[in-house]
């Protein structure tokens, strides 16, 4: 099991063991000014580089909301450490997670005459991390990158595991790659300025880890409602580290979703991705869609006799206690349209629906024998006009 090592109460390290692609997740408070020094340490032991490698070129990818704050702090840290660093800014929001934004990054890399040892540093939320990582994976057939996630959602989920990609009009994350970072650099102080809705969205993925893979962690979250809602630093450090541990443990065993184990990280996501796409990216934040998706996946498990209503109720109570939505916004979603989107889900095989469904708090399974009639019946009830 992946473990976290603490040098003090403000610094944690979670290793991700993947052979030659291994890296560490550094979790600190007020640590952003040391990014350049940390990057020097990471490249010194990476197989693409060599012992004694020195700072070279780096491109900081961010969005316009962070350009003059966290991104500038990262840029200045790199420059102080001797890196020749520049910056490219994307428009904020899910609408920027496109091939067009990747092309914007390619242009910046070409302009700076990037080579195979040029570093891409993604400073921002999941959109920035996924898009910058995809550009790094595909420019010159792959160049190194680091994740510097500044949202809770990115810190506990999208920055860890090497999944990178962009959206397509017909589905979320349909265009992507597996490209592990040199490392993940988390400064929890970036959460102090995170808008409330964005923070709550991140908590959905935290709840997901407990509900699907760690019952003891779920119970910890239930006992720490006040700390979660007030963003208590000690609670956040533990929550981020434990979430990263859980995800890293899965990634180490199924890096590229070959065995199906990694699919367990997608609890609630088959529903969530369909809702996000059909409602229009941005109507629901990803974590909000995941919260609703977990509720609906639990209800589907109830209908299939896998769990009783007490599991769904316990999950609902925690989601509502941290002020996450558990119902879809009013809309005119069509059952057939939702089913069509679900068939595009990466877990689908031959157009057949597969779902990650619970059997207990802290335990889920990938189920490939779900009757479409059961899904249709549930969606008909969920989507009926009120």
TISERO-430541 format. One line per 8 residues: number of its first residue (from 1); their letters; for each residue x, y, z of N, C-alpha, C. Coordinates in steps of 0.05 Angstrom, whole numbers. Atoms other than C-alpha are relative to their C-alpha. Layout:
NUM> a> X/Y/Z/X/Y/Z/X/Y/Z ~ ...
***
This chain:
1> xxxxxxxx> 17/-24/0/0/0/0/18/25/0 ~ -14/-25/0/25/68/-17/-2/14/27 ~ 1/-14/-26/44/108/45/8/28/-3 ~ -8/-28/-1/53/180/62/21/4/21 ~ -21/-6/-19/115/205/96/-1/29/8 ~ 2/-28/-10/114/268/139/26/8/12 ~ -24/-11/-13/176/309/154/-9/19/22 ~ 13/-16/-21/131/356/194/-29/2/-6
9> xxxxxxxx> 29/-1/3/58/374/201/-8/15/-26 ~ 7/-16/24/62/418/139/10/-12/-25 ~ -11/12/24/96/371/91/-5/-30/-1 ~ 5/28/4/75/303/64/9/-9/-27 ~ -8/11/26/100/259/8/-14/-27/-4 ~ 13/25/7/60/204/-26/14/-10/-25 ~ -13/11/24/101/161/-74/-20/-15/-18 ~ 15/15/19/71/132/-137/21/-18/-14
17> xxxxxxxx> -20/19/9/110/69/-155/-8/-13/-26 ~ 5/9/27/110/55/-230/25/-7/-15 ~ -26/7/13/180/29/-244/14/25/-9 ~ -15/-23/10/217/78/-289/-17/25/-2 ~ 18/-23/1/156/123/-289/-9/9/28 ~ 7/-8/-27/153/130/-213/4/29/5 ~ -3/-28/-8/144/198/-182/-12/4/27 ~ 11/-6/-27/123/232/-118/-20/22/-2
25> xxxxxxxx> 20/-21/-4/65/275/-97/10/15/25 ~ -10/-17/-22/92/332/-53/-23/17/9 ~ 23/-15/-11/39/362/-7/11/18/22 ~ -10/-19/-19/60/425/30/-19/24/3 ~ 16/-25/-4/32/491/56/19/24/-3 ~ -18/-22/5/64/554/29/25/-8/-15 ~ -24/11/13/112/513/-13/4/9/-29 ~ -2/-7/28/100/543/-82/27/14/-7
33> xxxxxxxx> -25/-13/7/163/587/-79/24/-20/-4 ~ -22/20/3/205/522/-76/-4/-19/-23 ~ 5/18/23/177/492/-140/25/-5/-17 ~ -24/3/17/241/506/-179/20/-19/12 ~ -19/18/-14/285/471/-127/-10/-29/-1 ~ 12/27/1/237/411/-125/3/-12/-28 ~ -2/10/28/237/406/-201/29/-9/-6 ~ -28/8/4/313/404/-201/5/-27/12
41> xxxxxxxx> -3/26/-13/310/346/-153/-13/-22/-16 ~ 14/20/15/259/309/-194/14/-8/-26 ~ -13/7/25/297/314/-260/26/-15/4 ~ -26/12/-5/361/291/-228/-2/-31/1 ~ 3/29/-1/331/221/-221/-19/-11/-21 ~ 19/9/21/287/217/-283/16/-11/-23 ~ -15/13/22/310/170/-339/4/17/-25 ~ -3/-17/24/299/223/-393/24/18/3
49> xxxxxxxx> -22/-18/-5/352/266/-360/24/-17/9 ~ -24/14/-8/420/247/-332/10/13/26 ~ -10/-10/-25/456/255/-267/15/26/-4 ~ -12/-26/3/476/327/-258/-14/18/-19 ~ 16/-17/18/423/354/-305/-6/26/13 ~ 6/-26/-10/413/428/-297/-25/11/-12 ~ 24/-13/10/354/473/-307/2/7/-29 ~ 1/-7/28/333/482/-379/-23/18/-6
57> xxxxxxxx> 23/-16/7/270/507/-412/-25/-11/13 ~ 26/8/-12/201/507/-381/-22/18/-10 ~ 24/-16/7/132/529/-403/-21/-4/21 ~ 22/1/-19/81/546/-350/-26/4/-15 ~ 27/-1/12/10/532/-374/-20/6/23 ~ 19/-7/-21/-45/565/-334/-25/12/-13 ~ 23/-15/12/-111/603/-343/1/29/9 ~ -2/-29/-4/-124/677/-342/-7/8/29
65> xxxxxxxx> 7/-6/-28/-153/674/-271/24/-2/18 ~ -22/6/-18/-88/649/-242/27/12/-10 ~ -25/-9/13/-38/683/-288/17/18/17 ~ -15/-20/-15/-19/739/-241/4/-8/29 ~ -2/9/-28/-22/698/-177/17/-26/2 ~ -14/25/-3/-4/624/-171/19/-6/-23 ~ -17/6/24/24/619/-242/25/17/1 ~ -23/-17/-1/69/679/-233/19/-9/23
73> xxxxxxxx> -17/10/-22/94/650/-166/16/-24/-10 ~ -14/23/11/111/585/-202/21/8/-20 ~ -18/-10/20/143/622/-260/25/12/13 ~ -23/-13/-14/187/663/-213/17/-20/14 ~ -15/21/-13/207/602/-174/18/-15/-19 ~ -16/14/20/230/567/-237/23/18/-10 ~ -21/-18/10/268/628/-261/22/4/21 ~ -20/-2/-21/303/635/-194/18/-24/1
81> xxxxxxxx> -16/25/0/326/563/-200/16/-3/-26 ~ -16/1/24/356/578/-268/-14/-9/-25 ~ 15/9/24/301/555/-315/-6/24/-18 ~ 9/-20/20/288/594/-379/-30/-6/-3 ~ 28/7/-2/213/597/-367/-18/22/-12 ~ 20/-19/10/154/629/-403/-27/-11/7 ~ 27/6/-9/79/626/-395/-20/2/-23 ~ 22/-2/19/18/612/-437/-26/-2/16
89> xxxxxxxx> 25/-2/-15/-53/629/-413/-23/-10/-17 ~ 24/9/13/-116/592/-431/-24/14/13 ~ 25/-10/-12/-187/617/-420/-9/-20/21 ~ 9/18/-21/-215/589/-356/-25/-16/-7 ~ 25/15/3/-268/535/-355/2/-24/-18 ~ 1/25/15/-286/468/-386/0/4/-30 ~ 1/-5/28/-297/500/-453/27/3/-13 ~ -27/-2/11/-222/508/-460/14/-27/-2
97> xxxxxxxx> -12/26/1/-209/434/-455/-4/-13/-27 ~ 4/6/28/-203/426/-530/26/-4/-15 ~ -24/2/17/-155/410/-586/10/27/-8 ~ -9/-27/5/-154/484/-600/18/11/21 ~ -17/-9/-21/-125/498/-532/27/-15/0 ~ -25/15/3/-74/442/-542/17/13/-21 ~ -15/-13/22/-54/476/-607/12/26/9 ~ -11/-24/-11/-44/541/-569/26/-6/16
105> xxxxxxxx> -24/9/-15/6/504/-524/22/-9/-19 ~ -20/8/21/40/472/-585/14/25/-11 ~ -11/-24/12/49/542/-614/21/12/19 ~ -19/-12/-19/82/567/-550/25/-17/2 ~ -24/18/-1/128/506/-547/17/4/-25 ~ -15/-4/25/148/516/-620/14/26/0 ~ -12/-27/-1/161/590/-608/25/0/17 ~ -24/1/-18/209/574/-551/20/-21/-8
113> xxxxxxxx> -18/21/11/242/519/-593/4/-22/21 ~ 0/21/-20/224/466/-542/13/-25/-11 ~ -11/26/8/262/400/-543/-11/-21/19 ~ 11/22/-16/250/332/-511/4/3/30 ~ -4/-4/-28/275/358/-444/-12/26/10 ~ 15/-24/-9/232/420/-442/-23/-9/18 ~ 21/7/-19/185/417/-382/-25/17/-4 ~ 25/-14/-1/112/435/-385/-10/-1/29
121> xxxxxxxx> 10/-2/-27/86/459/-317/-29/9/0 ~ 29/-7/0/10/457/-310/-8/11/27 ~ 7/-14/-25/-11/508/-258/-29/8/-1 ~ 29/-6/1/-86/507/-247/-17/-24/8 ~ 19/22/-6/-146/461/-241/2/-22/-20 ~ 0/23/17/-164/399/-278/1/6/-30 ~ 0/-7/29/-177/433/-345/29/7/-9 ~ -27/-7/7/-107/463/-345/18/-25/1
129> xxxxxxxx> -16/24/-2/-75/398/-321/-4/-20/-22 ~ 7/19/21/-111/353/-370/10/10/-27 ~ -6/-11/26/-100/399/-429/30/3/-4 ~ -29/-3/1/-27/416/-414/13/-27/-1 ~ -11/27/0/-13/343/-400/-3/-14/-27 ~ 5/12/26/-44/322/-466/19/13/-21 ~ -19/-13/18/-2/374/-503/28/-11/4 ~ -26/11/-6/60/348/-468/3/-28/-10
137> xxxxxxxx> 0/28/9/42/276/-485/4/-2/-30 ~ 1/2/29/35/292/-559/20/18/-15 ~ -20/-17/13/87/347/-573/26/-16/-2 ~ -25/14/4/150/316/-603/-2/-29/10 ~ 5/27/-9/119/248/-586/4/-4/30 ~ 0/1/-29/121/265/-513/24/14/13 ~ -20/-14/-16/158/314/-468/-10/0/29 ~ 7/2/-29/159/316/-391/-17/23/9
145> xxxxxxxx> 16/-22/-12/109/355/-350/-3/-5/30 ~ 5/2/-28/94/369/-278/-28/12/5 ~ 26/-10/-8/26/379/-245/3/18/24 ~ 1/-18/-23/17/439/-199/-29/8/4 ~ 29/-4/-2/-57/432/-182/-7/21/21 ~ 8/-21/-18/-90/492/-149/-29/-2/9 ~ 27/5/-10/-160/465/-138/-1/-26/15 ~ 2/25/-15/-182/411/-90/-6/-24/-19
153> xxxxxxxx> 7/22/19/-212/370/-147/25/-10/-15 ~ -24/8/14/-146/370/-185/20/-12/19 ~ -20/11/-19/-104/357/-122/-6/-28/7 ~ 7/27/-9/-142/294/-103/-6/-19/-23 ~ 9/18/22/-160/268/-172/15/3/-26 ~ -9/0/28/-141/292/-241/31/3/-2 ~ -29/-3/2/-68/309/-225/16/-26/5 ~ -13/25/-8/-53/238/-202/-8/-22/-19
161> xxxxxxxx> 7/24/15/-48/178/-247/7/1/-29 ~ -9/-1/28/-25/203/-315/-20/1/-21 ~ 20/-3/21/-91/209/-350/-1/29/-9 ~ 1/-27/11/-90/270/-396/-18/-1/-25 ~ 17/1/24/-137/291/-451/-17/25/-2 ~ 18/-22/5/-187/339/-480/-28/-11/-8 ~ 28/8/6/-262/337/-493/-5/1/-30 ~ 10/-1/27/-298/325/-558/-30/7/2
169> xxxxxxxx> 29/-8/-3/-368/353/-573/-18/-24/6 ~ 17/23/-5/-395/282/-568/7/-15/26 ~ -6/13/-25/-363/264/-502/24/11/14 ~ -21/-11/-17/-318/283/-445/24/-19/-1 ~ -25/15/-1/-245/261/-448/3/-22/-21 ~ -1/20/21/-254/223/-513/27/0/-14 ~ -26/-2/13/-186/246/-538/21/3/21 ~ -18/-1/-23/-129/230/-491/22/-20/-2
177> xxxxxxxx> -23/18/-2/-68/191/-470/6/-6/29 ~ -12/5/-26/-33/161/-410/28/12/-1 ~ -26/-14/0/27/206/-394/6/8/28 ~ -5/-6/-29/55/204/-323/17/25/3 ~ -16/-24/-5/82/269/-295/27/-6/12 ~ -25/3/-15/152/280/-268/-6/1/30 ~ 8/-2/-28/116/296/-203/-25/17/2 ~ 23/-17/-6/56/329/-171/7/17/24
185> xxxxxxxx> -8/-19/-20/68/391/-130/-24/15/10 ~ 24/-11/-12/12/411/-83/6/19/22 ~ -1/-19/-21/10/474/-42/-28/5/10 ~ 27/-1/-10/-52/472/2/-9/29/4 ~ 8/-28/-3/-51/548/10/-15/11/-24 ~ 15/-9/24/-77/554/-61/-30/-3/4 ~ 28/5/-4/-143/529/-34/-13/23/16 ~ 11/-22/-16/-151/592/10/-16/19/-18
193> xxxxxxxx> 13/-18/18/-172/632/-51/-19/-14/-19 ~ 17/15/17/-212/577/-84/-30/7/5 ~ 28/-6/-3/-285/597/-97/-15/-23/14 ~ 15/20/-15/-335/560/-53/-10/-22/-17 ~ 11/21/17/-368/523/-110/22/-19/-10 ~ -22/17/9/-301/498/-136/10/-18/22 ~ -9/16/-23/-281/475/-67/-19/-23/5 ~ 20/21/-4/-346/437/-58/2/-22/-21
201> xxxxxxxx> -3/19/22/-336/405/-126/22/-20/6 ~ -22/18/-7/-270/377/-102/-7/-20/22 ~ 8/18/-21/-302/348/-40/-15/-25/-10 ~ 15/23/11/-345/303/-84/19/-23/-6 ~ -19/21/6/-283/265/-108/11/-12/26 ~ -10/10/-25/-259/260/-36/-21/-20/11 ~ 21/18/-9/-326/229/-16/0/-26/-16 ~ -1/23/18/-320/183/-76/20/-20/9
209> xxxxxxxx> -21/19/-9/-255/153/-50/-10/-16/24 ~ 10/14/-23/-287/136/16/-23/-18/-6 ~ 23/16/6/-353/112/-12/7/-25/-16 ~ -5/22/19/-321/67/-64/23/-18/8 ~ -25/15/-4/-253/45/-37/11/-1/28 ~ -12/-1/-27/-241/61/37/-22/8/20 ~ 22/-5/-19/-297/53/88/9/16/24 ~ -10/-14/-23/-253/78/145/3/30/-7
217> xxxxxxxx> -2/-28/8/-239/142/106/-27/13/-2 ~ 27/-11/1/-313/151/93/-10/8/28 ~ 8/-6/-27/-325/147/168/15/24/11 ~ -15/-24/-8/-269/198/180/-13/25/-11 ~ 13/-23/12/-304/246/132/-26/6/14 ~ 25/-4/-15/-370/236/169/5/14/26 ~ -7/-11/-27/-334/255/234/12/28/-2 ~ -15/-25/3/-300/316/204/-16/21/-17
225> xxxxxxxx> 16/-18/16/-358/354/173/8/29/5 ~ -7/-28/-6/-340/419/209/26/8/-12 ~ -27/-6/11/-267/415/189/-1/1/-31 ~ 3/-1/29/-286/400/117/-13/26/-10 ~ 14/-24/8/-334/458/113/15/26/6 ~ -15/-24/-6/-286/507/145/28/0/-12 ~ -27/3/13/-225/483/104/22/0/21 ~ -21/2/-21/-186/467/168/25/-12/-12
233> xxxxxxxx> -24/9/13/-113/459/147/8/-29/6 ~ -9/27/-7/-99/395/186/-19/-21/-13 ~ 19/18/13/-162/362/158/6/-1/-30 ~ -6/-1/29/-145/384/87/25/-16/-6 ~ -24/14/6/-75/357/91/-5/-31/1 ~ 6/29/-2/-100/289/114/-18/-9/-23 ~ 19/8/21/-157/288/64/14/-2/-27 ~ -14/0/26/-112/305/5/20/-24/-1
241> xxxxxxxx> -19/22/-1/-58/256/26/-14/-27/-3 ~ 14/26/1/-107/199/38/-13/-5/-27 ~ 12/2/27/-143/212/-28/21/-8/-20 ~ -22/6/18/-77/211/-65/10/-28/4 ~ -9/27/-6/-56/147/-29/-19/-21/-13 ~ 20/19/10/-121/112/-49/3/-2/-31 ~ -2/0/29/-115/133/-122/26/-12/-9 ~ -26/11/8/-41/118/-126/1/-30/2
249> xxxxxxxx> 0/29/-3/-52/48/-99/-14/-14/-22 ~ 14/12/23/-101/34/-155/16/3/-26 ~ -16/-5/24/-58/66/-209/24/-19/-2 ~ -23/18/0/2/25/-188/-6/-28/-10 ~ 8/27/8/-37/-39/-201/-12/-2/-28 ~ 13/0/26/-72/-18/-265/3/27/-13 ~ -7/-26/10/-37/41/-296/-17/9/-24 ~ 13/-8/25/-72/39/-363/-27/-14/-4
257> xxxxxxxx> 27/12/1/-139/7/-346/-1/-26/-16 ~ -1/26/14/-119/-62/-372/-17/-21/15 ~ 13/21/-16/-147/-104/-315/-29/7/8 ~ 26/-9/-9/-209/-63/-300/0/12/28 ~ -1/-10/-28/-185/-45/-230/-2/30/1 ~ 0/-29/-1/-173/28/-247/-28/12/-5 ~ 28/-9/5/-245/33/-271/-15/5/26 ~ 14/-4/-26/-265/29/-197/2/29/9
265> xxxxxxxx> -3/-29/-7/-241/102/-191/-23/16/-13 ~ 21/-14/15/-300/120/-236/-28/-4/12 ~ 27/2/-13/-356/109/-186/-16/25/-4 ~ 17/-23/5/-413/155/-206/5/14/-26 ~ -8/-15/23/-378/177/-269/-15/-7/-26 ~ 16/6/24/-420/140/-321/-24/18/-2 ~ 22/-19/-1/-480/181/-300/11/29/-3 ~ -10/-27/-1/-438/243/-287/9/11/-27
273> xxxxxxxx> -10/-9/26/-404/247/-355/-23/4/-19 ~ 23/-4/18/-470/238/-391/-15/26/7 ~ 14/-25/-8/-503/294/-350/16/25/-8 ~ -17/-23/7/-444/341/-360/-2/6/-29 ~ 0/-4/29/-443/331/-435/-26/10/-10 ~ 26/-8/10/-518/337/-446/-10/27/10 ~ 8/-26/-11/-528/396/-400/17/23/-11 ~ -19/-20/9/-469/432/-432/21/4/21
281> xxxxxxxx> -21/-2/-19/-401/433/-400/0/27/14 ~ 1/-24/-16/-402/484/-344/-26/4/15 ~ 25/-2/-14/-475/478/-325/3/-13/28 ~ -8/13/-24/-453/427/-273/30/-1/1 ~ -28/6/-3/-383/427/-247/4/-30/2 ~ -5/29/1/-350/359/-252/-7/-13/27 ~ 6/12/-25/-353/345/-178/-29/0/7 ~ 29/0/-4/-426/366/-175/-13/-23/-15
289> xxxxxxxx> 11/22/16/-441/317/-231/7/-27/13 ~ -8/25/-13/-402/263/-194/-17/-6/25 ~ 17/3/-24/-441/275/-130/-27/-11/-8 ~ 27/10/9/-507/266/-167/3/-28/-12 ~ -4/26/12/-478/208/-206/4/-23/20 ~ -3/20/-21/-458/171/-142/-27/-7/12 ~ 27/6/-11/-529/178/-116/-15/-18/-19 ~ 15/16/20/-558/151/-181/12/-28/-3
297> xxxxxxxx> -13/26/1/-507/94/-183/-9/-17/24 ~ 9/15/-24/-527/75/-112/-29/-9/-3 ~ 27/8/5/-600/76/-131/-2/-23/-20 ~ 0/23/20/-585/31/-191/8/-25/14 ~ -8/23/-15/-549/-16/-144/-23/-11/18 ~ 23/8/-15/-611/-17/-100/-19/-16/-17 ~ 19/14/18/-655/-36/-159/9/-27/-8 ~ -11/26/8/-608/-93/-176/4/-18/24
305> xxxxxxxx> -2/16/-24/-610/-118/-104/28/-3/12 ~ -28/2/-9/-536/-105/-91/3/14/28 ~ -1/-14/-25/-548/-57/-32/-28/6/9 ~ 26/-10/-9/-605/-33/11/1/30/3 ~ 3/-30/0/-630/38/20/18/13/20 ~ -16/-13/-21/-587/50/82/26/10/-11 ~ -25/-9/12/-524/55/40/-5/26/-15 ~ 6/-24/15/-556/106/-6/-5/24/18
313> xxxxxxxx> 6/-21/-19/-581/146/53/25/11/14 ~ -24/-8/-13/-514/147/87/17/18/-19 ~ -14/-15/21/-482/172/23/-13/27/-4 ~ 14/-25/3/-535/224/14/5/20/23 ~ -4/-17/-24/-526/251/85/27/14/-1 ~ -26/-12/1/-452/262/76/2/20/-23 ~ -1/-19/23/-459/295/7/-15/25/7 ~ 15/-24/-7/-512/342/34/13/15/22
321> xxxxxxxx> -14/-14/-22/-472/357/97/22/18/-10 ~ -21/-17/11/-416/384/54/-10/17/-24 ~ 14/-19/18/-466/423/11/5/-6/-29 ~ -1/8/28/-462/383/-53/-27/-7/-10 ~ 26/7/11/-521/375/-100/-4/-30/-2 ~ 6/28/3/-555/308/-100/-23/-5/-20 ~ 21/2/20/-608/323/-153/8/16/-24 ~ -6/-14/25/-603/345/-225/-15/27/0
329> xxxxxxxx> 15/-25/4/-621/418/-241/-23/-5/-19 ~ 23/3/18/-687/427/-277/10/1/-29 ~ -9/1/28/-677/408/-350/-19/-17/-15 ~ 17/16/17/-708/372/-408/17/-23/-11 ~ -16/23/9/-658/314/-411/-18/-23/-9 ~ 15/22/12/-682/256/-453/13/-26/8 ~ -11/26/-9/-674/184/-429/17/-12/-21 ~ -15/12/22/-651/159/-497/26/15/-4
337> xxxxxxxx> -25/-16/4/-600/216/-503/20/-7/22 ~ -18/8/-22/-571/198/-434/11/-27/-5 ~ -9/27/5/-567/125/-453/21/0/-23 ~ -19/-2/22/-532/143/-518/27/10/9 ~ -25/-11/-11/-480/184/-480/14/-21/17 ~ -12/22/-17/-470/126/-431/14/-21/-17 ~ -12/20/18/-454/80/-490/27/10/-10 ~ -26/-11/7/-396/127/-506/20/-1/22
345> xxxxxxxx> -17/2/-23/-368/117/-437/23/-20/-5 ~ -23/18/6/-298/86/-438/-3/-27/13 ~ 4/27/-12/-323/29/-394/-17/-18/-17 ~ 18/16/17/-373/8/-447/16/-18/-19 ~ -13/19/19/-355/-53/-490/-22/-9/-20 ~ 19/8/21/-390/-65/-556/-28/13/4 ~ 25/-14/-4/-443/-14/-538/-16/-9/24 ~ 14/10/-24/-462/-52/-475/9/17/24
353> xxxxxxxx> -5/-17/-23/-468/-11/-411/13/-16/22 ~ -12/11/-24/-422/-25/-353/1/22/21 ~ 1/-20/-21/-426/10/-286/17/-9/24 ~ -13/5/-26/-384/16/-223/-21/3/21 ~ 23/0/-19/-434/-3/-169/9/-9/28 ~ -9/7/-27/-428/-8/-93/-13/-27/9 ~ 12/23/-15/-438/-71/-51/1/6/30 ~ -2/-9/-27/-419/-36/14/14/27/0
361> xxxxxxxx> -16/-24/-1/-391/31/37/29/-8/0 ~ -29/6/2/-318/28/16/6/-23/-19 ~ -4/22/18/-328/-27/-35/-18/2/-25 ~ 15/0/25/-349/-24/-108/11/-21/-19 ~ -8/19/20/-346/-70/-168/-8/10/-27 ~ 7/-6/28/-346/-62/-243/-20/-22/-9 ~ 21/19/7/-411/-95/-266/-7/3/-29 ~ 5/-2/29/-420/-112/-339/-25/-15/-9
369> xxxxxxxx> 25/14/7/-486/-148/-336/-25/16/9 ~ 22/-17/-8/-531/-89/-320/-21/1/-22 ~ 21/-1/21/-597/-96/-358/-7/29/-8 ~ 7/-27/8/-611/-34/-399/-28/8/9 ~ 27/-6/-9/-683/-39/-379/0/12/29 ~ -2/-11/-27/-663/-26/-306/11/29/0 ~ -11/-27/2/-622/35/-326/-22/19/-11 ~ 20/-17/12/-678/61/-370/-23/6/20
377> xxxxxxxx> 21/-5/-20/-729/52/-314/8/21/20 ~ -10/-20/-19/-686/90/-265/1/28/-12 ~ -2/-26/13/-672/146/-314/-28/12/-5 ~ 27/-10/5/-746/152/-331/-11/12/25 ~ 9/-11/-26/-761/163/-257/15/25/7 ~ -17/-23/-7/-703/211/-246/-7/24/-17 ~ 3/-22/19/-718/253/-308/-29/8/-5 ~ 28/-8/4/-794/256/-304/-5/28/10
385> xx> 6/-27/-8/-821/326/-300/-12/1/29 ~ 10/-2/-28/-834/349/-228/-26/14/1
***
